[in-house]
């Protein structure tokens, strides 16, 4: 066995430095591909999870608020009776904040010894968010416009959900309130 080891090490010594360098680089490349950076995937998973939770909780809060308002309004309509509403959202609403766009420009001219004039101008554009102060001194971005969330569908369960006239009134009310098509509204009889 010792003869085999000596022969193996002798062959290894005979290889050129360039071959060793290529083998070393291939091994390093393989290690980079196979072994992921520690913690990077975990950080990405945590980040995606926290964004999803925030989005879902925001959508749930908005939908719950819309459901309460719709339930309160429909329960006042004659013939509807007790009512429950469920709203699913396609997306949350967005807020557009005011931005300040200060601009400045500088122009300069230089005359060379040969009489040639060289001019240069530079422009500086900046964008900053405009904030407003609350009564307690806290600053919040100044919102100039806000879009409502897009509604995916509305389910209404009402005591009067078996009467075609009441169903049509409920559908028309929901279409007027949320600007959605009738095929996104389902009215059912409460048991």
C-alpha positions as CSV (number, residue, x, y, z in Angstrom):
1,X,0.0,0.0,0.0
2,X,2.8,2.4,0.7
3,X,3.9,2.0,-2.9
4,X,0.6,3.1,-4.2
5,X,0.7,6.3,-2.0
6,X,4.2,7.1,-3.1
7,X,3.1,6.7,-6.8
8,X,0.0,8.9,-6.2
9,X,2.0,11.7,-4.6
10,X,4.7,11.5,-7.3
11,X,2.0,12.0,-9.9
12,X,0.6,15.0,-8.0
13,X,4.0,16.7,-7.8
14,X,4.4,16.3,-11.6
15,X,1.4,18.3,-12.4
16,X,1.9,21.9,-13.5
17,X,1.1,24.9,-11.3
18,X,-1.5,26.0,-13.9
19,X,-3.4,22.8,-13.6
20,X,-3.5,23.2,-9.8
21,X,-4.7,26.7,-10.1
22,X,-7.5,25.6,-12.5
23,X,-8.5,22.8,-10.0
24,X,-8.5,25.2,-7.1
25,X,-10.7,27.7,-8.9
26,X,-13.1,25.0,-10.0
27,X,-13.3,23.8,-6.4
28,X,-13.9,27.3,-5.1
29,X,-16.7,27.8,-7.8
30,X,-18.3,24.6,-6.8
31,X,-18.2,25.6,-3.1
32,X,-19.9,28.9,-3.9
33,X,-22.6,27.3,-5.9
34,X,-23.3,24.5,-3.4
35,X,-23.0,26.3,-0.1
36,X,-25.4,29.3,0.2
37,X,-24.5,32.5,2.0
38,X,-25.4,32.0,5.6
39,X,-28.5,33.7,6.8
40,X,-29.4,35.4,3.5
41,X,-32.3,33.1,2.6
42,X,-33.6,33.3,6.2
43,X,-33.5,37.1,6.0
44,X,-35.4,37.1,2.7
45,X,-38.0,34.7,4.0
46,X,-38.5,36.9,7.1
47,X,-38.7,40.0,5.0
48,X,-41.3,38.4,2.7
49,X,-43.3,37.0,5.6
50,X,-43.4,40.4,7.4
51,X,-44.5,42.2,4.2
52,X,-47.2,39.6,3.6
53,X,-48.5,39.8,7.2
54,X,-48.6,43.6,7.0
55,X,-50.4,43.5,3.6
56,X,-52.9,40.9,4.8
57,X,-53.6,42.7,8.1
58,X,-54.1,45.9,6.2
59,X,-56.5,44.3,3.7
60,X,-58.4,42.6,6.6
61,X,-58.8,45.9,8.4
62,X,-60.0,47.7,5.3
63,X,-62.4,44.9,4.4
64,X,-63.8,44.7,7.9
65,X,-64.4,48.5,8.0
66,X,-66.2,48.3,4.6
67,X,-68.2,45.3,5.7
68,X,-69.4,47.1,8.9
69,X,-70.4,50.2,6.9
70,X,-72.2,48.1,4.3
71,X,-74.0,46.0,7.0
72,X,-75.1,49.1,8.8
73,X,-76.5,50.7,5.6
74,X,-78.3,47.6,4.3
75,X,-79.9,46.7,7.6
76,X,-81.8,50.1,7.4
77,X,-83.4,49.0,4.1
78,X,-87.0,47.8,4.4
79,X,-87.4,44.1,3.6
80,X,-83.7,43.2,4.0
81,X,-83.9,42.3,7.7
82,X,-80.8,41.1,9.5
83,X,-77.8,41.2,7.2
84,X,-74.1,40.2,7.2
85,X,-71.6,41.2,4.6
86,X,-68.3,39.8,3.5
87,X,-65.9,41.7,1.2
88,X,-62.7,40.4,-0.4
89,X,-60.2,42.9,-1.7
90,X,-58.0,42.6,-4.8
91,X,-55.6,45.2,-3.5
92,X,-55.2,47.7,-0.8
93,X,-55.7,51.4,-1.5
94,X,-52.8,53.7,-2.2
95,X,-51.8,57.1,-0.8
96,X,-49.9,59.7,-2.9
97,X,-47.8,62.0,-0.7
98,X,-46.8,65.6,-1.6
99,X,-43.2,65.9,-2.9
100,X,-41.2,69.1,-2.9
101,X,-39.1,69.5,-6.1
102,X,-36.6,72.2,-5.6
103,X,-34.4,72.9,-8.7
104,X,-31.3,75.0,-9.1
105,X,-29.1,75.6,-12.1
106,X,-25.7,77.2,-12.4
107,X,-24.2,78.6,-15.7
108,X,-20.7,79.6,-16.2
109,X,-18.6,80.9,-19.1
110,X,-14.8,80.9,-19.5
111,X,-12.8,82.6,-22.2
112,X,-9.6,80.9,-23.3
113,X,-6.4,82.6,-24.3
114,X,-7.3,81.9,-28.0
115,X,-10.5,83.8,-27.7
116,X,-12.7,80.7,-27.5
117,X,-15.6,80.8,-25.1
118,X,-16.5,77.8,-23.1
119,X,-19.8,77.6,-21.3
120,X,-21.1,75.0,-18.9
121,X,-24.4,74.6,-17.0
122,X,-25.3,72.3,-14.2
123,X,-28.7,71.5,-12.9
124,X,-29.5,70.2,-9.5
125,X,-32.9,68.5,-8.9
126,X,-33.9,67.1,-5.5
127,X,-37.1,65.5,-4.3
128,X,-38.2,65.5,-0.7
129,X,-41.4,64.5,1.0
130,X,-43.5,67.2,2.5
131,X,-44.5,66.6,6.2
132,X,-47.3,68.1,8.3
133,X,-47.1,68.4,12.1
134,X,-49.9,67.0,14.2
135,X,-51.1,68.7,17.4
136,X,-48.7,66.5,19.4
137,X,-45.7,67.5,17.3
138,X,-45.4,64.2,15.4
139,X,-44.7,64.6,11.7
140,X,-46.7,62.6,9.1
141,X,-46.4,62.8,5.3
142,X,-48.9,65.1,3.6
143,X,-51.3,63.0,1.6
144,X,-52.6,64.7,-1.6
145,X,-54.7,61.9,-2.9
146,X,-55.9,58.5,-1.9
147,X,-57.3,55.6,-3.9
148,X,-59.7,53.1,-2.4
149,X,-58.9,49.4,-2.4
150,X,-60.1,47.4,-5.4
151,X,-62.8,45.0,-4.4
152,X,-62.7,41.4,-5.7
153,X,-66.2,40.3,-4.5
154,X,-69.0,41.0,-2.1
155,X,-71.2,38.4,-0.4
156,X,-74.4,39.5,1.3
157,X,-76.4,37.1,3.5
158,X,-79.7,38.7,4.4
159,X,-83.1,37.5,5.9
160,X,-84.8,39.0,2.8
161,X,-82.3,37.3,0.4
162,X,-85.0,35.1,-1.1
163,X,-87.0,38.0,-2.5
164,X,-85.9,38.9,-6.1
165,X,-86.8,42.6,-5.5
166,X,-84.7,42.8,-2.4
167,X,-81.9,41.0,-4.1
168,X,-81.9,43.5,-6.9
169,X,-82.0,46.4,-4.5
170,X,-79.0,45.0,-2.6
171,X,-77.1,44.5,-5.8
172,X,-77.8,48.0,-7.0
173,X,-76.8,49.5,-3.7
174,X,-73.5,47.6,-3.7
175,X,-72.8,48.5,-7.3
176,X,-73.4,52.2,-6.5
177,X,-71.2,52.1,-3.4
178,X,-68.2,50.2,-4.7
179,X,-68.4,50.6,-8.5
180,X,-68.3,46.9,-9.2
181,X,-70.1,44.7,-11.7
182,X,-73.2,42.7,-10.6
183,X,-71.2,39.4,-11.3
184,X,-69.0,40.2,-8.3
185,X,-72.0,40.4,-6.0
186,X,-73.7,37.4,-4.5
187,X,-76.9,37.8,-2.3
188,X,-78.1,34.8,-0.3
189,X,-80.9,34.0,2.1
190,X,-80.0,33.9,5.8
191,X,-81.1,30.8,7.7
